């Protein structure tokens, strides 16, 4: 076997990750990560709140953002054909990929046809989702991440933990160590006296990447938006490294989820306001690259677009679940989420962590694995995600909807366990207030023996220990409200 | 002479909620006394049980439906239904229509549309329907208020609780840092994801303690069970108390 060209990610398949509660327990113990995440999420939250507060028409923009995407999703078949025609007319070649395997094979074949054995990459969630880098590596093609945070993750033999800020779980001293340790193995080494000043770290990455930008003949990107009317693809970024990849190479291959469509260029007016303010907390992102097929003498002359399904049409078939396909990958829901802030992105076992990941991943991958079944429950349903979502995805409603699907899935496989039985029994009791009154009279309900001696229970055995390991619980009262009512107001309704 | 009290002539059904009925009867008793003090005629339809939220939020839609039907039958004759729980009121308003649609039962959908629209959080009934913010309460303590997630983002009661608390005599109200962050309760989340839930509750308890308040007040006993559970375990010397109990408290109770 030939040696690897690029740094190896952690072993194992994401889909085989631990279920969320177990993974979260491990991540919660990582104090460095918790401090990094607390600082980063609170900083970006404040920036977002400030720039969103500047716009009087923010709510109208959100509504427009939701409605345009809903229209696209309702008529996706027509828009996809329109996009294919526009792209083809503009000189691009369109490929259709049902799943990750098909998409990866298309990209590998296209790279091989150029005779090249390496590509530079624009930060892209779609290519993370299909795990393109590893597929290319297996085909003997090196894929170099050029987004600074993706570079940190790649060089760190790590996985992204955030949609927008993949290395959010790392601080600058960790980044320095990764650069010093790894850069020399995969290209230009970091200066040996590198310190952890952000400007110096950026300079080291610039120098390391420049060599690759100038050498590469093939680039791979995703797209934030694909305009059906014109065939224009749009990439929104902060660093300009994406722009280097989109302009210098001869061949450009873009892997684009089929839900990325907007009908017209005019619709970008809405999203180019919503996205930067929601994601980085900027009024406008530094670089917006737009390209329409090929332009003679300017930029890549061999332009390909791979339109990716990979579970999206399954999500589309669910009228409640499809609202997740409005997502423009801004990460505002991750940054505001109290669960994400504490456990970080790796616990979600997916390239899409946080609240959006908890509703998107189980729809794209299905409910076959333990981690995917656990994701809809990885939320306290506090609702903060909905309030910041720029396209008004009712994330709590979708979480509950998917919990119902998990319960149905388990029932279909005759997985009856303690929870199912407890829910059935309690439901029967709550169906009739007389049953509830009878249940309240059972000696097991109250702490009649203990009452008078203490007000609270301390640690109790499993499953109560799930609560009482860190929390006391009050001793039940001697009289329910309905008993009090009968005694005090007996005879009245 | 006619009754000049602000809620005179108002007939209200008390939705105690199952958690309050069984675990925290002091809260519905306080709600009842408060509303009666303001002149309302309060009734407790005894066929009520639960809003069904515990089933719905755990994914057991079919097991939630009996509770939805019970709710509709208990409350269909009332124009004003009040519950001392942002979460349960939120569930009635947001989730009952979803469940009725799921059941493909148009008659239930119609009935739910009525009861959901007529269900109020206690603070909404006081401020919007009765039109009072000074309810004659007296509570001579330092308190901090935790605006629960479902009060903030489902029922959207806004600043109503603060307007009510500001009128309470003798009270010092101290701002809670990071007030709008979840305490980590989340119903079965607190058991299914107990480690994450405790991590969130610990941060909330630390913020509460940092205010130096004697009482942490909220409109939901479930959240208070969680926050208070950590504070009690720490012997922090901060008592969790429901907003209704603060608002019901008067000088006569104190003496």
HADDOCK unambig.tbl for C-alpha pairs under 7 A between the chains (distance, minus, plus):
assign (segid A and resid 21 and name CA) (segid B and resid 193 and name CA) 5.24 0.50 0.50
assign (segid A and resid 24 and name CA) (segid B and resid 196 and name CA) 6.88 0.50 0.50
assign (segid A and resid 25 and name CA) (segid B and resid 195 and name CA) 6.00 0.50 0.50
assign (segid A and resid 338 and name CA) (segid B and resid 182 and name CA) 6.83 0.50 0.50
assign (segid A and resid 339 and name CA) (segid B and resid 196 and name CA) 6.77 0.50 0.50
assign (segid A and resid 377 and name CA) (segid B and resid 189 and name CA) 6.93 0.50 0.50
assign (segid A and resid 379 and name CA) (segid B and resid 189 and name CA) 6.92 0.50 0.50
assign (segid A and resid 380 and name CA) (segid B and resid 184 and name CA) 6.15 0.50 0.50
assign (segid A and resid 380 and name CA) (segid B and resid 185 and name CA) 6.56 0.50 0.50
assign (segid A and resid 380 and name CA) (segid B and resid 186 and name CA) 4.09 0.50 0.50
assign (segid A and resid 380 and name CA) (segid B and resid 189 and name CA) 5.74 0.50 0.50
assign (segid A and resid 381 and name CA) (segid B and resid 186 and name CA) 6.15 0.50 0.50
assign (segid A and resid 382 and name CA) (segid B and resid 149 and name CA) 5.18 0.50 0.50
assign (segid A and resid 382 and name CA) (segid B and resid 150 and name CA) 6.79 0.50 0.50
assign (segid A and resid 382 and name CA) (segid B and resid 182 and name CA) 6.03 0.50 0.50
assign (segid A and resid 383 and name CA) (segid B and resid 149 and name CA) 6.91 0.50 0.50
assign (segid A and resid 383 and name CA) (segid B and resid 153 and name CA) 6.11 0.50 0.50
assign (segid A and resid 400 and name CA) (segid B and resid 57 and name CA) 5.56 0.50 0.50
assign (segid A and resid 400 and name CA) (segid B and resid 59 and name CA) 6.13 0.50 0.50
assign (segid A and resid 403 and name CA) (segid B and resid 58 and name CA) 6.25 0.50 0.50
assign (segid A and resid 403 and name CA) (segid B and resid 59 and name CA) 4.44 0.50 0.50
assign (segid A and resid 404 and name CA) (segid B and resid 59 and name CA) 3.63 0.50 0.50
assign (segid A and resid 404 and name CA) (segid B and resid 60 and name CA) 5.96 0.50 0.50
assign (segid A and resid 404 and name CA) (segid B and resid 61 and name CA) 6.59 0.50 0.50
assign (segid A and resid 407 and name CA) (segid B and resid 59 and name CA) 5.89 0.50 0.50
assign (segid A and resid 407 and name CA) (segid B and resid 60 and name CA) 6.62 0.50 0.50
assign (segid A and resid 423 and name CA) (segid B and resid 55 and name CA) 6.77 0.50 0.50
assign (segid A and resid 423 and name CA) (segid B and resid 63 and name CA) 6.75 0.50 0.50
assign (segid A and resid 424 and name CA) (segid B and resid 63 and name CA) 6.20 0.50 0.50
assign (segid A and resid 427 and name CA) (segid B and resid 63 and name CA) 5.26 0.50 0.50
assign (segid A and resid 427 and name CA) (segid B and resid 64 and name CA) 6.65 0.50 0.50
assign (segid A and resid 427 and name CA) (segid B and resid 66 and name CA) 6.77 0.50 0.50
assign (segid A and resid 430 and name CA) (segid B and resid 49 and name CA) 5.53 0.50 0.50
assign (segid A and resid 430 and name CA) (segid B and resid 50 and name CA) 6.38 0.50 0.50
assign (segid A and resid 430 and name CA) (segid B and resid 66 and name CA) 6.99 0.50 0.50
assign (segid A and resid 430 and name CA) (segid B and resid 67 and name CA) 5.81 0.50 0.50
assign (segid A and resid 431 and name CA) (segid B and resid 66 and name CA) 4.76 0.50 0.50
assign (segid A and resid 431 and name CA) (segid B and resid 67 and name CA) 5.50 0.50 0.50
assign (segid A and resid 431 and name CA) (segid B and resid 70 and name CA) 6.20 0.50 0.50
assign (segid A and resid 432 and name CA) (segid B and resid 47 and name CA) 6.99 0.50 0.50
assign (segid A and resid 432 and name CA) (segid B and resid 70 and name CA) 7.00 0.50 0.50
assign (segid A and resid 433 and name CA) (segid B and resid 47 and name CA) 5.05 0.50 0.50
assign (segid A and resid 433 and name CA) (segid B and resid 48 and name CA) 6.12 0.50 0.50
assign (segid A and resid 433 and name CA) (segid B and resid 49 and name CA) 5.60 0.50 0.50
assign (segid A and resid 466 and name CA) (segid B and resid 191 and name CA) 5.39 0.50 0.50
assign (segid A and resid 466 and name CA) (segid B and resid 194 and name CA) 5.77 0.50 0.50
assign (segid A and resid 467 and name CA) (segid B and resid 190 and name CA) 6.93 0.50 0.50
assign (segid A and resid 467 and name CA) (segid B and resid 191 and name CA) 6.15 0.50 0.50
assign (segid A and resid 467 and name CA) (segid B and resid 194 and name CA) 6.74 0.50 0.50
assign (segid A and resid 470 and name CA) (segid B and resid 198 and name CA) 6.82 0.50 0.50
assign (segid A and resid 470 and name CA) (segid B and resid 230 and name CA) 6.42 0.50 0.50
assign (segid A and resid 470 and name CA) (segid B and resid 233 and name CA) 6.99 0.50 0.50
assign (segid A and resid 471 and name CA) (segid B and resid 229 and name CA) 4.35 0.50 0.50
assign (segid A and resid 471 and name CA) (segid B and resid 230 and name CA) 4.62 0.50 0.50
assign (segid A and resid 471 and name CA) (segid B and resid 233 and name CA) 5.69 0.50 0.50
assign (segid A and resid 472 and name CA) (segid B and resid 229 and name CA) 4.45 0.50 0.50
assign (segid A and resid 472 and name CA) (segid B and resid 230 and name CA) 6.51 0.50 0.50
assign (segid A and resid 472 and name CA) (segid B and resid 232 and name CA) 6.12 0.50 0.50
assign (segid A and resid 472 and name CA) (segid B and resid 233 and name CA) 5.35 0.50 0.50
assign (segid A and resid 473 and name CA) (segid B and resid 229 and name CA) 5.77 0.50 0.50
assign (segid A and resid 476 and name CA) (segid B and resid 23 and name CA) 5.43 0.50 0.50
assign (segid A and resid 477 and name CA) (segid B and resid 23 and name CA) 6.11 0.50 0.50
assign (segid A and resid 480 and name CA) (segid B and resid 21 and name CA) 5.49 0.50 0.50
assign (segid A and resid 480 and name CA) (segid B and resid 22 and name CA) 4.90 0.50 0.50
assign (segid A and resid 480 and name CA) (segid B and resid 25 and name CA) 5.77 0.50 0.50
assign (segid A and resid 481 and name CA) (segid B and resid 21 and name CA) 4.66 0.50 0.50
assign (segid A and resid 481 and name CA) (segid B and resid 22 and name CA) 6.63 0.50 0.50
assign (segid A and resid 481 and name CA) (segid B and resid 25 and name CA) 4.55 0.50 0.50
assign (segid A and resid 482 and name CA) (segid B and resid 21 and name CA) 6.48 0.50 0.50
assign (segid A and resid 493 and name CA) (segid B and resid 43 and name CA) 6.15 0.50 0.50
assign (segid A and resid 493 and name CA) (segid B and resid 44 and name CA) 5.67 0.50 0.50
assign (segid A and resid 493 and name CA) (segid B and resid 45 and name CA) 5.29 0.50 0.50
assign (segid A and resid 493 and name CA) (segid B and resid 46 and name CA) 6.31 0.50 0.50
